Structures are given as C-alpha cells and as structure tokens.
C-alpha cells in the first residue's frame, strides 16, 4: 500500500495512507489570512507530496516513486471548511 509525505518549505509536515489524507497535513501551516494562493506562490514554500511504495519503504529511506506538486486549489479543496459564525447584527 502506498504512503504519502507532505512537504512545506522542504520540511515534512505530515503524511497519510492516501493523497487526500496527506493533503490534510497542510492545515498545520494554514496562512493566518487564509490566502493559499499567496502562501503557495512563495518560492520557498514549494508544497509537494512524495509518494512511496509503502510505509516500510519510507522508513527504509527508499527513494520516492513520485513527487506530486501541490497547488493552492488542491489544498483548499482538501481542507475542511470551518463553519462561519453567525453575524448577530443580521436577522436569521
């Protein structure tokens, strides 16, 4: 079974058993203003996911099978939407 590692600024920030689970790791580095386009546009961010043959291959420091470039749209689509607090000044 494949294993995925999420990278941000060259550092591992999380992992998962599938691509969707690995994309969720980007919640750890969510920009304060929520602007994933700007955050990902920074050349230093270089968001990407490495796919390994298996978790064991990852632990054995095997070479990744694939490097998946991550876009702002991929991150935004993967992360759960936070509920919007009701505005007390607007009628329901």
LUMSE-966410 format. One record per residue (C-alpha): residue number from 1; residue in one letter; x, y negated, z negated. Coordinates in nm, 3 decimals, padded with zeros to 5 digits. Example, Ala and Ser with C-alpha at 12.3 -4.5 7.8 and 13.67 -1.06 7.14 Angstrom:
<recs>
+-----+--------+---------+---------+---------+
! num ! residu !      px !      py !      pz !
+-----+--------+---------+---------+---------+
!   1 !      A !  01.230 !  00.450 ! -00.780 !
!   2 !      S !  01.367 !  00.106 ! -00.714 !
+-----+--------+---------+---------+---------+
</recs>
This chain:
<recs>
+-----+--------+---------+---------+---------+
! num ! residu !      px !      py !      pz !
+-----+--------+---------+---------+---------+
!   1 !      X !  00.000 !  00.000 !  00.000 !
!   2 !      X !  00.136 ! -00.344 !  00.093 !
!   3 !      X !  00.246 ! -00.603 ! -00.162 !
!   4 !      X !  00.247 ! -00.981 ! -00.113 !
!   5 !      X !  00.455 ! -01.252 ! -00.285 !
!   6 !      X !  00.354 ! -01.621 ! -00.267 !
!   7 !      X !  00.633 ! -01.881 ! -00.246 !
!   8 !      X !  00.625 ! -02.258 ! -00.307 !
!   9 !      X !  00.941 ! -02.471 ! -00.290 !
!  10 !      X !  01.135 ! -02.147 ! -00.245 !
!  11 !      X !  01.015 ! -02.003 ! -00.577 !
!  12 !      X !  00.781 ! -01.713 ! -00.633 !
!  13 !      X !  00.459 ! -01.839 ! -00.791 !
!  14 !      X !  00.254 ! -01.521 ! -00.786 !
!  15 !      X !  00.173 ! -01.207 ! -00.599 !
!  16 !      X ! -00.102 ! -00.969 ! -00.508 !
!  17 !      X ! -00.207 ! -00.645 ! -00.352 !
!  18 !      X ! -00.359 ! -00.827 ! -00.056 !
!  19 !      X ! -00.328 ! -01.161 !  00.120 !
!  20 !      X ! -00.635 ! -01.313 ! -00.047 !
!  21 !      X ! -00.506 ! -01.228 ! -00.395 !
!  22 !      X ! -00.164 ! -01.374 ! -00.314 !
!  23 !      X ! -00.323 ! -01.697 ! -00.187 !
!  24 !      X ! -00.493 ! -01.741 ! -00.524 !
!  25 !      X ! -00.147 ! -01.793 ! -00.676 !
!  26 !      X ! -00.142 ! -02.140 ! -00.522 !
!  27 !      X ! -00.387 ! -02.252 ! -00.791 !
!  28 !      X ! -00.079 ! -02.269 ! -01.018 !
!  29 !      X !  00.066 ! -02.552 ! -00.809 !
!  30 !      X ! -00.255 ! -02.735 ! -00.714 !
!  31 !      X ! -00.178 ! -03.103 ! -00.648 !
!  32 !      X ! -00.335 ! -03.340 ! -00.901 !
!  33 !      X ! -00.518 ! -03.528 ! -00.625 !
!  34 !      X ! -00.632 ! -03.203 ! -00.461 !
!  35 !      X ! -00.474 ! -03.303 ! -00.129 !
!  36 !      X ! -00.336 ! -02.973 !  00.000 !
!  37 !      X ! -00.262 ! -03.127 !  00.342 !
!  38 !      X ! -00.016 ! -03.376 !  00.190 !
!  39 !      X !  00.131 ! -03.121 ! -00.050 !
!  40 !      X !  00.193 ! -02.867 !  00.225 !
!  41 !      X !  00.330 ! -03.133 !  00.463 !
!  42 !      X !  00.625 ! -03.186 !  00.231 !
!  43 !      X !  00.912 ! -03.005 !  00.398 !
!  44 !      X !  01.035 ! -02.883 !  00.061 !
!  45 !      X !  00.705 ! -02.709 ! -00.022 !
!  46 !      X !  00.736 ! -02.458 !  00.262 !
!  47 !      X !  00.441 ! -02.244 !  00.145 !
!  48 !      X !  00.467 ! -01.889 !  00.267 !
!  49 !      X !  00.382 ! -01.536 !  00.170 !
!  50 !      X !  00.617 ! -01.244 !  00.206 !
!  51 !      X !  00.465 ! -00.905 !  00.285 !
!  52 !      X !  00.643 ! -00.594 !  00.161 !
!  53 !      X !  00.579 ! -00.231 !  00.243 !
!  54 !      X !  00.483 ! -00.166 ! -00.121 !
!  55 !      X !  00.528 ! -00.292 ! -00.474 !
!  56 !      X !  00.811 ! -00.043 ! -00.514 !
!  57 !      X !  00.986 ! -00.186 ! -00.207 !
!  58 !      X !  00.955 ! -00.533 ! -00.359 !
!  59 !      X !  01.103 ! -00.410 ! -00.688 !
!  60 !      X !  01.386 ! -00.241 ! -00.498 !
!  61 !      X !  01.469 ! -00.576 ! -00.330 !
!  62 !      X !  01.386 ! -00.438 !  00.014 !
!  63 !      X !  01.357 ! -00.685 !  00.300 !
!  64 !      X !  01.008 ! -00.817 !  00.360 !
!  65 !      X !  00.820 ! -00.681 !  00.660 !
!  66 !      X !  00.672 ! -01.017 !  00.748 !
!  67 !      X !  00.677 ! -01.383 !  00.648 !
!  68 !      X !  00.334 ! -01.544 !  00.670 !
!  69 !      X !  00.334 ! -01.926 !  00.697 !
!  70 !      X !  00.062 ! -02.065 !  00.470 !
!  71 !      X ! -00.142 ! -02.366 !  00.573 !
!  72 !      X ! -00.338 ! -02.611 !  00.361 !
!  73 !      X ! -00.658 ! -02.474 !  00.514 !
!  74 !      X ! -00.569 ! -02.119 !  00.409 !
!  75 !      X ! -00.511 ! -02.231 !  00.050 !
!  76 !      X ! -00.824 ! -02.444 !  00.032 !
!  77 !      X ! -01.037 ! -02.161 !  00.170 !
!  78 !      X ! -00.890 ! -01.908 ! -00.074 !
!  79 !      X ! -00.918 ! -02.107 ! -00.394 !
!  80 !      X ! -01.248 ! -02.104 ! -00.577 !
!  81 !      X ! -01.439 ! -02.427 ! -00.566 !
!  82 !      X ! -01.459 ! -02.599 ! -00.902 !
!  83 !      X ! -01.813 ! -02.692 ! -00.994 !
!  84 !      X ! -01.898 ! -03.058 ! -00.960 !
!  85 !      X ! -02.010 ! -03.214 ! -01.287 !
!  86 !      X ! -02.350 ! -03.376 ! -01.262 !
!  87 !      X ! -02.349 ! -03.753 ! -01.244 !
!  88 !      X ! -02.553 ! -03.881 ! -01.543 !
!  89 !      X ! -02.633 ! -04.202 ! -01.352 !
!  90 !      X ! -02.811 ! -04.017 ! -01.070 !
!  91 !      X ! -03.154 ! -03.858 ! -01.111 !
!  92 !      X ! -03.161 ! -03.482 ! -01.066 !
+-----+--------+---------+---------+---------+
</recs>
